Amino acid sequence: MTHKVIIIGSGPAGLTSAIYTSRANLSPILFEGSAPGGPLMTTTEIENYPGFPESVDGPELISKMRKQAERFGTKIITKNIDRVDFSSKPFKLWSGEEEYQAESVIIATGTAPRKLGLESEVLFGAKGVSYCATCDGPLFKNKDLIVVGGGDSAMEEATFLTRFANSVTIINRTAEYKASKIMLKEAKEDPKIKWMENTEIKEFFGDNFLQGVKLFNNKTNKESELKIQGAFIAVGRIPGTKLFEGMLTLDKGYIVPKEGTEVKTEIEGVFIAGDVSDREYRQAVTAAGMGCKAALEAERYLRGGTRSSGY
């Protein structure tokens, strides 16, 4: 059986694509993978998603989107897609040994934050350790925070957090910074930002919530502790695109859209949505918007260049 649309990914981008394509009577199949919902499943309070004046928990938001997609007829499969072949049509996708075929595919596999690899980092996830300042920063008003990293993302996170925090300490494992000169200059000029160079995180500690970090200076070999109430890890993100290597054009792991477009790829009938190609905004609402666009483009493609107005 050849499906009209197969969606890979179950965050805001994938689920929004499912809502739109199912309402267009395209009977989409959505593979939500082994970690349904993406990063929002570990976000405890979202205050900037439209329609929730009292905020909403990440899992609750994903649950509502999921139920909405299922209401209109989306079939959700809790399996990973392990392999794809976009070289001919219909497109072929495999989950284990099971083969699926599709006339069109929407890729919404997102990204995952690059982690430090500490057990205590996992322990204090959503309990003081965060990977998104714009998501969680307002929850840390008048707190002492750290940002781990030395690139543009770390500088951007730190300067953003100074709007809310009492202080922000940037911890970088070397004395060299990968950040652009302009971003580094802005951070250096912020009176709320402190600096700890040649320093590594050894352990996060606290009771029910993060209370501090144990540090190691790799130049002096000295250990120390720093009392904080929040840590933002900004050492990069890992796009979920290994599956598409050799099939689609990638740039540092992100799928490159077809020139002049946002959600099309160089393969006609294959579309992208959300953080898998968006390295700049990375917000739930922008991912949902791209999911909508990908769905509309998929419908236009399947209908031969026209689109129904039933939205």
Backbone bond lengths (Angstrom), bond angles and torsions (degrees), N, CA, C in turn:
res aa  C-N    CA-C-N  psi(-1)  N-CA   C-N-CA  omega(-1)  CA-C   N-CA-C  phi
1 M - - - 1.470 - - 1.533 109.83 -
2 T 1.310 116.42 133.75 1.469 121.67 177.10 1.519 109.33 -103.38
3 H 1.326 115.63 121.43 1.463 121.22 179.38 1.526 109.62 -85.82
4 K 1.316 115.69 151.49 1.463 118.94 178.72 1.524 110.85 -71.22
5 V 1.337 116.55 -43.01 1.472 120.69 -177.66 1.529 109.69 -138.03
6 I 1.311 115.98 130.72 1.456 121.28 167.83 1.521 107.70 -118.74
7 I 1.322 115.33 130.39 1.470 122.55 -179.39 1.522 107.84 -111.18
8 I 1.326 116.34 130.99 1.462 121.11 178.10 1.520 107.89 -110.83
9 G 1.331 117.02 111.32 1.456 120.86 -179.84 1.513 111.75 123.52
10 S 1.340 116.37 143.64 1.465 119.60 -172.09 1.521 113.56 -131.71
11 G 1.347 116.37 26.51 1.453 119.88 171.16 1.524 109.56 -84.93
12 P 1.330 118.23 -165.64 1.466 120.79 -179.68 1.521 113.33 -56.94
13 A 1.341 118.22 -35.79 1.469 120.73 -179.57 1.528 111.02 -67.43
14 G 1.324 116.52 -50.18 1.453 120.08 -178.53 1.512 112.76 -65.35
15 L 1.327 117.24 -42.68 1.460 120.22 -178.10 1.528 112.04 -69.93
16 T 1.341 116.78 -36.07 1.468 118.85 175.75 1.520 110.14 -65.98
17 S 1.326 117.61 -41.10 1.465 120.69 174.95 1.523 110.48 -57.24
18 A 1.322 115.75 -40.66 1.464 120.56 -179.68 1.522 111.46 -65.55
19 I 1.331 116.17 -42.56 1.473 119.65 179.58 1.528 110.73 -60.08
20 Y 1.319 116.71 -46.30 1.467 120.59 -177.12 1.527 112.28 -70.78
21 T 1.319 117.59 -43.11 1.470 118.57 -177.88 1.524 111.34 -71.90
22 S 1.333 117.40 -32.57 1.463 118.19 177.72 1.524 111.30 -71.75
23 R 1.320 117.68 -35.21 1.471 120.06 176.04 1.519 111.69 -68.32
24 A 1.330 115.77 -21.87 1.468 120.26 176.91 1.536 111.65 -89.11
25 N 1.342 115.47 11.81 1.475 121.83 177.69 1.527 112.75 61.44
26 L 1.329 116.09 37.27 1.464 120.10 178.96 1.532 112.26 -99.45
27 S 1.347 116.83 1.47 1.468 122.72 175.47 1.528 112.95 47.77
28 P 1.327 118.10 58.88 1.467 120.00 -176.12 1.529 112.96 -69.43
29 I 1.322 114.71 149.90 1.455 122.76 169.37 1.523 107.10 -108.15
30 L 1.329 117.51 127.35 1.460 121.06 -179.47 1.526 109.06 -116.25
31 F 1.328 115.72 124.03 1.454 121.65 174.24 1.517 108.03 -94.91
32 E 1.334 115.91 111.43 1.464 119.05 -175.29 1.514 113.39 -89.94
33 G 1.326 118.37 -6.15 1.454 121.02 175.92 1.515 113.24 75.28
34 S 1.303 114.89 -174.52 1.458 120.55 -177.09 1.522 112.83 -85.85
35 A 1.347 117.47 -9.44 1.467 121.78 177.67 1.531 108.27 -127.78
36 P 1.347 117.60 70.54 1.465 121.47 -175.37 1.516 113.10 -56.57
37 G 1.332 115.63 142.22 1.455 120.45 172.80 1.502 116.08 93.77
38 G 1.330 117.70 -19.83 1.454 120.47 178.00 1.517 113.31 68.86
39 P 1.352 117.42 -156.76 1.468 122.25 -173.91 1.525 114.79 -59.49
40 L 1.340 117.48 -25.21 1.464 118.69 -178.69 1.530 112.18 -64.02
41 M 1.320 116.85 -20.90 1.462 119.84 -179.13 1.523 111.97 -68.53
42 T 1.325 117.42 -13.77 1.469 120.49 177.56 1.524 111.28 -114.29
43 T 1.346 116.12 14.77 1.463 121.00 178.01 1.516 108.28 -102.49
44 T 1.322 116.61 120.15 1.455 119.89 -171.11 1.529 114.07 -85.08
45 E 1.314 118.04 -24.99 1.460 119.64 -177.16 1.520 109.80 -149.98
46 I 1.343 115.62 117.29 1.463 121.41 179.16 1.523 107.96 -112.02
47 E 1.324 115.76 118.17 1.463 120.55 -176.19 1.526 112.72 -106.21
48 N 1.338 117.76 -7.01 1.462 119.14 -172.92 1.524 113.45 -115.09
49 Y 1.354 117.45 16.24 1.461 118.91 175.43 1.525 108.13 -93.99
50 P 1.330 118.38 124.84 1.467 120.98 -175.57 1.528 112.90 -56.43
51 G 1.328 115.00 141.36 1.459 120.44 174.94 1.509 114.53 98.77
52 F 1.341 117.45 -1.27 1.460 120.52 -178.73 1.530 108.93 -128.50
53 P 1.333 117.58 79.49 1.464 120.77 -175.03 1.528 113.17 -63.15
54 E 1.324 117.89 -23.41 1.458 120.99 179.84 1.526 111.88 -100.56
55 S 1.340 116.86 13.18 1.467 124.80 -176.91 1.527 110.21 75.69
56 V 1.328 115.79 168.89 1.461 120.99 -178.46 1.534 108.11 -150.08
57 D 1.318 116.28 142.64 1.459 120.09 174.72 1.520 109.68 -71.57
58 G 1.329 116.16 145.62 1.457 120.55 178.90 1.517 113.16 -54.56
59 P 1.338 119.26 -51.28 1.461 120.17 179.06 1.521 113.57 -58.73
60 E 1.343 116.51 -35.85 1.464 119.75 178.54 1.526 110.84 -66.79
61 L 1.330 117.06 -41.90 1.461 120.63 179.12 1.527 110.33 -62.64
62 I 1.327 117.13 -45.85 1.462 120.53 178.98 1.525 110.48 -62.56
63 S 1.324 117.52 -41.17 1.466 121.53 179.64 1.522 111.30 -60.85
64 K 1.332 116.87 -42.02 1.463 120.38 179.15 1.532 111.02 -65.39
65 M 1.341 116.45 -42.50 1.469 120.19 178.04 1.529 110.55 -62.91
66 R 1.312 115.59 -41.87 1.464 120.89 -178.44 1.529 110.55 -62.59
67 K 1.336 116.16 -47.17 1.465 120.23 179.63 1.526 111.05 -63.10
68 Q 1.327 116.81 -37.22 1.456 120.97 178.68 1.524 110.98 -63.88
69 A 1.341 116.18 -43.33 1.463 120.23 178.53 1.526 110.86 -63.91
70 E 1.329 116.48 -42.68 1.465 120.27 -180.00 1.523 111.50 -67.18
71 R 1.317 116.44 -34.17 1.472 120.75 179.18 1.525 111.50 -58.11
72 F 1.333 116.26 -35.92 1.470 120.01 -178.26 1.526 112.72 -91.52
73 G 1.335 116.99 2.57 1.458 118.49 171.65 1.513 116.65 111.04
74 T 1.340 118.17 6.86 1.458 119.49 176.95 1.527 110.37 -67.65
75 K 1.307 116.64 132.18 1.460 121.58 173.64 1.516 107.69 -93.80
76 I 1.340 116.61 118.90 1.458 121.78 -177.49 1.523 109.15 -105.13
77 I 1.322 115.27 127.26 1.458 121.85 -178.78 1.521 109.08 -116.11
78 T 1.319 116.47 124.18 1.466 120.93 -177.95 1.525 109.36 -87.50
79 K 1.301 115.39 68.13 1.459 122.87 177.15 1.516 108.88 -141.39
80 N 1.330 116.10 159.81 1.455 121.72 173.71 1.521 110.19 -90.39
81 I 1.322 116.39 147.62 1.458 120.53 165.79 1.522 106.52 -89.15
82 D 1.339 116.24 123.85 1.459 121.15 -173.81 1.523 113.45 -98.52
83 R 1.332 116.55 -24.27 1.459 120.14 -173.53 1.518 108.76 -154.57
84 V 1.325 117.01 146.79 1.463 121.19 177.51 1.520 109.73 -136.25
85 D 1.322 115.09 156.68 1.460 121.64 173.38 1.524 107.26 -138.37
86 F 1.334 115.57 106.21 1.461 121.50 -179.83 1.532 111.61 -101.78
87 S 1.322 117.03 13.07 1.469 120.54 -174.07 1.518 113.32 -75.38
88 S 1.321 117.40 -17.93 1.465 121.05 178.57 1.524 108.73 -149.22
89 K 1.329 115.33 165.69 1.468 120.26 -178.78 1.522 109.07 -113.71
90 P 1.332 116.91 142.45 1.464 126.64 0.24 1.531 111.72 -67.27
91 F 1.339 114.80 154.18 1.452 120.01 178.12 1.526 109.55 -68.00
92 K 1.309 115.61 149.49 1.462 120.68 -179.13 1.519 110.00 -117.90
93 L 1.324 114.49 137.25 1.462 121.41 178.82 1.524 107.84 -136.64
94 W 1.319 116.18 145.16 1.450 120.70 -179.11 1.518 111.78 -125.45
95 S 1.327 114.88 137.34 1.454 122.69 168.25 1.519 105.57 -118.52
96 G 1.330 115.67 104.59 1.455 118.82 -170.31 1.512 109.18 65.14
97 E 1.312 116.62 -127.34 1.464 121.33 178.93 1.525 112.43 -93.73
98 E 1.344 115.87 -4.53 1.467 119.57 -176.20 1.531 110.30 -85.61
99 E 1.314 116.55 127.81 1.456 122.04 -178.27 1.520 111.04 -100.48
100 Y 1.344 115.03 138.41 1.461 121.91 174.87 1.523 107.75 -123.97
101 Q 1.318 115.56 149.13 1.452 120.53 177.81 1.522 109.78 -123.82
102 A 1.340 115.72 147.13 1.461 120.00 -176.91 1.517 110.92 -146.79
103 E 1.322 114.79 146.23 1.464 120.18 173.81 1.528 110.56 -77.77
104 S 1.322 116.57 -28.81 1.467 121.10 177.51 1.520 109.42 -145.93
105 V 1.326 115.42 155.21 1.458 121.63 -178.68 1.524 109.07 -134.12
106 I 1.317 116.03 135.89 1.473 121.56 172.78 1.523 107.54 -113.94
107 I 1.327 115.60 120.34 1.462 121.68 -178.89 1.527 109.28 -97.34
108 A 1.325 115.95 119.37 1.466 121.06 -179.81 1.524 108.91 -138.69
109 T 1.330 115.25 50.22 1.459 121.08 -173.67 1.528 113.92 -83.64
110 G 1.329 117.59 -3.54 1.459 121.63 171.09 1.513 115.60 62.24
111 T 1.316 114.64 -160.07 1.467 122.52 177.46 1.519 108.53 -134.62
112 A 1.303 114.75 164.39 1.464 121.37 173.39 1.521 107.85 -124.93
113 P 1.322 117.84 141.53 1.465 118.85 178.50 1.518 110.70 -66.27
114 R 1.322 115.45 140.37 1.460 119.36 172.59 1.529 107.44 -74.49
115 K 1.312 115.96 126.31 1.458 120.18 -174.45 1.522 111.82 -103.27
116 L 1.321 115.11 167.40 1.456 120.75 179.95 1.522 111.54 -80.07
117 G 1.321 116.29 -21.43 1.460 120.49 178.02 1.508 114.71 86.42
118 L 1.330 117.54 23.82 1.461 121.58 179.85 1.527 110.73 -99.78
119 E 1.320 116.70 142.66 1.464 120.11 177.24 1.524 110.69 -62.01
120 S 1.324 116.39 -38.85 1.467 120.16 -178.93 1.522 111.51 -69.13
121 E 1.327 116.47 -23.71 1.463 120.25 175.98 1.521 109.96 -64.16
122 V 1.322 115.78 -41.11 1.470 121.18 177.33 1.525 109.72 -68.41
123 L 1.318 116.68 -42.50 1.466 122.13 -177.51 1.524 111.94 -58.29
124 F 1.346 116.31 -38.11 1.463 119.63 -177.04 1.531 112.49 -102.50
125 G 1.330 116.95 17.15 1.457 120.02 172.44 1.517 109.96 -61.33
126 A 1.336 117.52 128.94 1.473 123.93 -175.96 1.529 112.20 64.26
127 K 1.318 116.23 12.02 1.464 121.22 175.74 1.521 109.74 -127.50
128 G 1.321 114.78 32.80 1.464 120.49 -179.86 1.502 113.21 127.74
129 V 1.334 117.62 -23.86 1.462 121.25 176.50 1.522 108.34 -98.86
130 S 1.326 115.89 126.64 1.460 121.55 -176.76 1.524 109.58 -135.34
131 Y 1.328 114.82 163.14 1.467 121.30 178.63 1.525 111.15 -124.91
132 C 1.333 117.22 12.60 1.467 120.16 -177.30 1.517 110.11 -150.74
133 A 1.334 115.82 105.48 1.465 120.41 -178.80 1.522 112.09 -67.26
134 T 1.337 117.22 -40.97 1.467 118.86 -178.73 1.521 111.39 -68.29
135 C 1.333 116.58 -24.80 1.465 119.92 177.55 1.526 111.31 -77.85
136 D 1.330 116.19 -46.63 1.462 121.00 -167.65 1.525 114.68 -113.23
137 G 1.332 117.57 -10.48 1.460 120.35 -176.11 1.517 115.14 -51.17
138 P 1.351 118.88 -46.42 1.466 119.38 -177.97 1.527 114.39 -61.99
139 L 1.334 117.38 -14.34 1.464 120.45 178.70 1.521 112.19 -79.75
140 F 1.345 116.81 -7.25 1.457 121.31 -173.96 1.527 111.88 -116.09
141 K 1.318 116.50 41.61 1.461 120.56 179.96 1.526 110.76 -64.47
142 N 1.340 114.73 133.62 1.467 122.58 177.10 1.527 113.39 60.84
143 K 1.342 117.08 27.27 1.459 121.57 178.16 1.535 110.17 -105.24
144 D 1.329 114.70 161.46 1.461 120.87 173.18 1.527 107.78 -95.98
145 L 1.328 116.26 123.79 1.457 121.79 -171.38 1.521 111.40 -125.12
146 I 1.329 115.57 162.65 1.459 121.04 168.38 1.515 108.88 -125.12
147 V 1.319 115.12 152.88 1.456 122.79 169.88 1.523 106.15 -123.05
148 V 1.322 116.38 127.88 1.459 121.49 -178.25 1.521 108.97 -102.42
149 G 1.339 117.02 120.16 1.456 121.40 179.81 1.505 111.54 142.58
150 G 1.333 116.20 166.77 1.454 120.36 -178.34 1.510 114.45 -135.20
151 G 1.329 116.90 12.38 1.459 120.89 -179.88 1.512 112.66 -99.46
152 D 1.330 115.88 -173.55 1.464 120.85 -179.75 1.524 111.74 -57.80
153 S 1.333 116.89 -39.54 1.462 120.10 -179.24 1.520 111.12 -60.80
154 A 1.334 116.41 -42.11 1.460 120.18 179.89 1.527 111.05 -64.73
155 M 1.344 117.01 -41.26 1.465 120.29 179.62 1.530 110.81 -65.81
156 E 1.324 114.62 -40.98 1.464 119.42 -179.79 1.525 110.69 -65.99
157 E 1.345 116.42 -42.91 1.462 120.48 178.48 1.526 110.05 -61.19
158 A 1.324 116.23 -45.48 1.461 120.49 -176.34 1.520 112.21 -63.95
159 T 1.333 116.57 -47.13 1.470 118.70 -178.80 1.522 110.96 -66.42
160 F 1.323 117.18 -34.28 1.465 119.57 176.59 1.525 110.68 -65.59
161 L 1.309 117.04 -42.36 1.459 121.27 -176.07 1.521 112.86 -66.76
162 T 1.340 117.38 -23.24 1.471 119.32 179.51 1.524 111.78 -65.44
163 R 1.317 117.70 -14.84 1.469 120.05 176.21 1.528 111.04 -66.95
164 F 1.330 116.45 -25.31 1.456 120.62 -174.36 1.526 112.86 -117.34
165 A 1.321 116.19 -37.00 1.467 120.75 -169.84 1.515 113.33 -78.32
166 N 1.311 114.61 158.86 1.460 121.12 170.94 1.524 109.95 -72.82
167 S 1.338 115.20 -43.18 1.470 120.55 176.77 1.523 108.95 -152.99
168 V 1.341 116.11 155.04 1.460 122.55 177.03 1.526 107.77 -133.24
169 T 1.319 116.41 122.96 1.465 121.15 177.42 1.520 108.99 -107.56
170 I 1.319 116.11 123.00 1.463 120.66 176.12 1.526 108.68 -88.09
171 I 1.325 115.60 124.03 1.461 121.30 -179.78 1.521 108.68 -110.91
172 N 1.335 114.96 119.02 1.461 121.15 -177.43 1.527 109.30 -126.18
173 R 1.315 116.81 136.40 1.465 120.34 -174.10 1.524 113.78 -73.32
174 T 1.331 117.90 -11.35 1.467 122.00 175.55 1.526 109.12 -129.83
175 A 1.329 115.50 179.54 1.466 120.19 175.07 1.520 111.05 -94.66
176 E 1.327 115.90 -0.83 1.458 121.86 178.38 1.524 109.36 -102.36
177 Y 1.323 115.41 145.82 1.459 120.34 -178.40 1.524 110.22 -119.74
178 K 1.335 115.21 137.12 1.454 120.74 177.74 1.526 111.79 -83.30
179 A 1.313 115.80 -10.21 1.462 120.79 -177.88 1.532 111.01 -63.79
180 S 1.329 115.78 151.47 1.459 120.79 175.72 1.528 109.43 -66.62
181 K 1.308 116.66 156.03 1.460 121.09 -176.12 1.523 112.16 -58.67
182 I 1.327 116.18 -39.69 1.464 119.14 -177.11 1.522 111.49 -68.73
183 M 1.343 117.14 -39.07 1.458 120.43 178.82 1.524 110.61 -69.55
184 L 1.322 116.45 -39.74 1.460 120.53 179.15 1.517 110.89 -66.35
185 K 1.330 116.91 -40.20 1.460 121.65 179.62 1.528 110.48 -62.53
186 E 1.327 116.49 -42.88 1.469 120.63 -179.75 1.525 110.50 -61.64
187 A 1.329 116.10 -43.08 1.464 119.99 179.80 1.524 111.24 -67.96
188 K 1.324 116.73 -40.05 1.464 120.79 -179.20 1.525 111.95 -63.61
189 E 1.310 116.08 -29.97 1.461 120.60 -176.47 1.522 112.84 -86.56
190 D 1.341 117.22 -6.08 1.459 120.35 -178.91 1.531 109.53 -83.31
191 P 1.328 118.24 119.36 1.471 120.88 -176.01 1.523 113.96 -66.35
192 K 1.323 118.17 -18.20 1.464 120.96 -179.20 1.527 112.74 -83.92
193 I 1.347 117.19 -11.10 1.458 120.75 -174.77 1.526 110.86 -96.65
194 K 1.328 115.30 129.85 1.463 122.98 174.96 1.531 108.63 -111.10
195 W 1.335 115.69 167.44 1.460 119.45 -173.18 1.522 111.54 -134.05
196 M 1.321 115.87 136.55 1.462 122.27 172.64 1.524 107.33 -133.55
197 E 1.342 114.75 108.99 1.459 120.39 -177.13 1.526 111.04 -101.34
198 N 1.348 115.89 164.61 1.470 121.99 -178.21 1.532 110.73 52.72
199 T 1.321 114.97 36.66 1.465 120.41 -172.84 1.525 110.71 -126.92
200 E 1.320 115.43 138.85 1.466 121.41 -179.72 1.523 110.01 -124.75
201 I 1.325 115.49 149.05 1.457 121.36 174.88 1.522 108.49 -81.15
202 K 1.328 116.46 126.24 1.464 120.67 176.93 1.526 111.43 -99.99
203 E 1.339 115.81 -34.23 1.462 118.65 -177.50 1.527 110.36 -166.26
204 F 1.320 115.80 143.47 1.462 121.97 169.47 1.530 107.34 -96.10
205 F 1.333 117.21 144.15 1.460 117.99 178.69 1.525 111.03 -141.85
206 G 1.325 115.23 161.89 1.453 122.18 -179.06 1.506 110.12 161.32
207 D 1.333 116.33 -173.95 1.465 121.47 176.57 1.526 108.26 -96.78
208 N 1.315 117.35 -106.26 1.466 120.15 176.87 1.520 111.65 -80.39
209 F 1.319 116.71 -15.88 1.459 122.00 -178.11 1.533 107.76 -140.00
210 L 1.318 115.21 155.66 1.460 120.95 -177.87 1.532 111.57 -59.69
211 Q 1.348 115.02 133.59 1.464 120.09 179.57 1.525 113.08 -124.50
212 G 1.347 116.70 -14.51 1.453 117.97 -179.90 1.515 112.83 178.73
213 V 1.352 114.16 177.06 1.461 120.60 178.27 1.523 110.15 -134.13
214 K 1.330 114.41 146.52 1.453 120.80 171.54 1.517 107.41 -96.69
215 L 1.343 115.87 131.24 1.456 122.14 -172.04 1.523 111.37 -118.22
216 F 1.332 114.88 156.20 1.466 120.81 176.20 1.524 108.44 -134.58
217 N 1.321 116.48 122.99 1.457 121.53 176.22 1.528 108.24 -88.30
218 N 1.332 115.98 111.62 1.465 120.00 -174.69 1.529 113.65 -77.36
219 K 1.328 116.33 1.58 1.466 119.82 176.41 1.525 110.82 -100.64
220 T 1.341 115.59 -39.38 1.466 120.22 -179.53 1.527 112.22 -100.28
221 N 1.340 116.17 -11.10 1.475 122.66 -176.70 1.530 112.79 63.54
222 K 1.324 116.32 23.50 1.459 120.46 179.23 1.527 110.50 -98.70
223 E 1.332 115.15 145.69 1.460 121.57 176.59 1.524 109.68 -104.61
224 S 1.307 115.83 151.84 1.462 120.76 179.30 1.524 109.09 -153.78
225 E 1.317 115.85 172.32 1.452 121.77 176.42 1.524 109.27 -126.09
226 L 1.316 115.40 149.15 1.460 120.90 177.95 1.519 107.86 -134.12
227 K 1.337 116.32 124.98 1.461 121.23 179.04 1.535 108.69 -81.26
228 I 1.328 116.07 123.11 1.463 122.03 179.21 1.527 108.28 -143.86
229 Q 1.326 115.02 168.33 1.465 120.03 176.82 1.536 112.51 -118.44
230 G 1.326 116.05 -1.90 1.464 118.47 179.54 1.515 111.05 -162.21
231 A 1.346 115.71 144.86 1.466 121.41 178.85 1.524 108.94 -132.48
232 F 1.322 115.73 130.23 1.464 121.72 179.08 1.527 108.16 -114.85
233 I 1.319 115.50 118.17 1.451 121.70 -176.87 1.525 108.54 -92.56
234 A 1.328 116.89 119.84 1.467 121.84 -176.75 1.526 109.15 -132.53
235 V 1.318 115.75 62.47 1.465 120.54 -179.26 1.530 111.23 -111.51
236 G 1.324 115.58 22.34 1.457 120.20 175.22 1.522 113.23 111.45
237 R 1.324 114.95 167.88 1.463 121.71 178.10 1.520 108.65 -127.89
238 I 1.325 115.00 155.88 1.456 121.48 -178.95 1.521 108.97 -116.28
239 P 1.342 118.24 107.70 1.470 119.81 178.20 1.526 110.91 -65.76
240 G 1.327 115.77 143.75 1.459 120.76 178.98 1.512 111.51 -84.68
241 T 1.329 116.12 64.81 1.469 120.12 -171.49 1.523 114.49 -125.35
242 K 1.313 117.58 5.18 1.467 119.41 -178.94 1.530 111.16 -55.22
243 L 1.313 114.46 -33.11 1.459 122.42 179.18 1.522 112.63 -58.16
244 F 1.342 117.39 -26.25 1.465 121.29 -171.39 1.532 113.20 -107.54
245 E 1.325 116.19 7.07 1.459 119.31 177.29 1.532 109.80 -60.83
246 G 1.335 115.76 131.81 1.456 120.49 -178.37 1.509 113.47 87.53
247 M 1.331 116.65 -13.48 1.464 121.14 178.39 1.531 111.76 -103.17
248 L 1.334 115.97 -40.20 1.459 121.81 -177.41 1.525 109.58 -127.39
249 T 1.326 115.71 157.18 1.460 120.73 178.80 1.528 109.38 -75.63
250 L 1.340 115.34 126.64 1.457 121.35 179.96 1.524 109.96 -117.72
251 D 1.326 115.68 147.66 1.457 121.83 174.53 1.519 107.32 -130.96
252 K 1.325 116.15 108.19 1.463 122.24 -175.16 1.525 110.57 55.39
253 G 1.314 115.13 33.31 1.458 121.13 177.14 1.510 114.60 94.10
254 Y 1.329 117.97 -19.17 1.463 121.17 -179.70 1.531 109.71 -84.02
255 I 1.335 116.19 140.90 1.457 119.77 178.07 1.523 109.47 -73.27
256 V 1.315 116.43 130.54 1.458 122.03 -178.96 1.526 109.09 -88.63
257 P 1.337 118.14 121.30 1.469 119.13 178.50 1.520 111.35 -70.06
258 K 1.305 114.63 157.51 1.460 120.51 175.28 1.524 109.20 -57.69
259 E 1.309 117.49 139.89 1.460 121.86 -176.04 1.526 111.31 -54.13
260 G 1.315 115.49 131.07 1.453 121.33 178.86 1.515 114.16 84.56
261 T 1.329 116.96 3.68 1.464 120.43 179.84 1.525 109.62 -128.37
262 E 1.315 115.63 170.80 1.468 121.15 179.10 1.514 111.88 -112.62
263 V 1.329 117.62 -35.09 1.460 119.80 -172.49 1.530 113.67 -121.87
264 K 1.338 117.77 1.64 1.456 120.39 176.76 1.528 109.50 -93.76
265 T 1.328 116.56 153.87 1.452 121.17 172.29 1.524 108.01 -112.96
266 E 1.347 115.68 179.13 1.466 118.59 179.21 1.520 112.22 -70.72
267 I 1.341 116.92 -10.21 1.463 120.82 177.03 1.520 108.60 -100.31
268 E 1.297 117.15 116.43 1.456 121.82 -178.89 1.523 109.60 -61.36
269 G 1.326 115.61 125.95 1.460 119.88 -179.63 1.514 113.75 100.90
270 V 1.352 117.21 -8.40 1.465 121.20 176.69 1.527 108.12 -110.73
271 F 1.329 116.16 124.02 1.458 121.78 -174.20 1.530 110.16 -122.78
272 I 1.327 115.72 161.11 1.460 121.47 -177.62 1.523 109.68 -130.84
273 A 1.339 115.63 150.79 1.462 119.78 -179.87 1.517 110.22 -152.93
274 G 1.326 115.73 139.99 1.452 120.75 173.43 1.515 114.75 87.04
275 D 1.322 115.26 -156.66 1.460 121.94 -171.43 1.515 113.84 -65.66
276 V 1.318 117.55 -14.54 1.461 120.02 179.53 1.532 111.61 -62.05
277 S 1.336 116.07 -21.11 1.464 119.70 175.43 1.525 112.61 -129.63
278 D 1.323 117.47 -12.66 1.461 121.77 -177.93 1.528 109.73 -96.88
279 R 1.325 116.75 100.98 1.467 119.99 -178.68 1.523 111.65 -95.75
280 E 1.330 117.58 1.08 1.462 119.92 -173.98 1.518 113.38 -102.17
281 Y 1.346 118.28 -50.57 1.461 120.56 -171.32 1.525 112.70 -93.44
282 R 1.330 117.67 -50.92 1.463 122.99 173.76 1.529 112.84 52.16
283 Q 1.317 116.67 48.63 1.453 122.01 177.70 1.530 109.56 -116.62
284 A 1.318 116.29 153.10 1.464 119.91 179.43 1.524 110.94 -59.79
285 V 1.320 117.27 -39.83 1.461 120.25 -176.20 1.533 111.45 -71.73
286 T 1.330 118.15 -35.54 1.466 119.20 177.74 1.526 110.22 -72.60
287 A 1.336 116.54 -34.86 1.469 119.74 176.30 1.525 110.39 -63.47
288 A 1.341 116.23 -42.39 1.460 119.95 178.26 1.528 110.59 -62.99
289 G 1.334 116.36 -40.06 1.462 119.66 178.15 1.516 112.33 -61.83
290 M 1.332 116.13 -42.12 1.462 119.77 177.78 1.528 110.98 -67.34
291 G 1.341 116.15 -33.96 1.458 119.45 176.24 1.510 112.06 -62.34
292 C 1.323 115.68 -39.32 1.467 120.94 175.49 1.519 110.58 -62.24
293 K 1.328 116.86 -47.44 1.467 120.95 -178.69 1.529 111.35 -62.15
294 A 1.335 116.38 -43.08 1.460 120.04 -179.98 1.523 110.84 -62.36
295 A 1.325 116.53 -39.99 1.468 120.37 178.92 1.526 111.47 -64.94
296 L 1.329 116.38 -43.11 1.465 119.89 179.44 1.524 111.15 -64.52
297 E 1.324 115.79 -39.18 1.466 119.25 178.70 1.528 111.05 -69.75
298 A 1.322 116.91 -36.85 1.464 119.86 177.38 1.518 110.55 -64.19
299 E 1.312 116.25 -41.55 1.479 118.61 178.58 1.520 110.49 -65.34
300 R 1.332 116.64 -43.19 1.465 119.66 178.16 1.523 110.95 -58.56
301 Y 1.329 115.92 -42.91 1.463 121.08 179.19 1.535 111.08 -62.33
302 L 1.331 116.10 -45.67 1.468 120.09 -176.72 1.528 111.54 -69.77
303 R 1.294 116.99 -27.76 1.484 120.78 -179.33 1.525 111.14 -94.30
304 G 1.309 116.47 13.06 1.456 119.56 174.98 1.511 115.02 74.30
305 G 1.327 116.36 31.37 1.465 120.26 175.68 1.500 114.20 103.72
306 T 1.318 118.35 -3.53 1.460 120.54 177.92 1.526 108.58 -114.92
307 R 1.310 115.97 163.43 1.444 120.54 -178.92 1.521 109.67 -138.46
308 S 1.319 116.10 139.88 1.461 118.98 177.75 1.512 109.57 -69.53
309 S 1.314 117.74 164.43 1.465 121.39 -178.54 1.527 110.74 -107.67
310 G 1.306 117.12 18.94 1.451 120.71 -176.23 1.507 114.56 -83.65
311 Y 1.331 116.78 51.22 1.461 119.60 179.59 1.513 112.02 -116.89
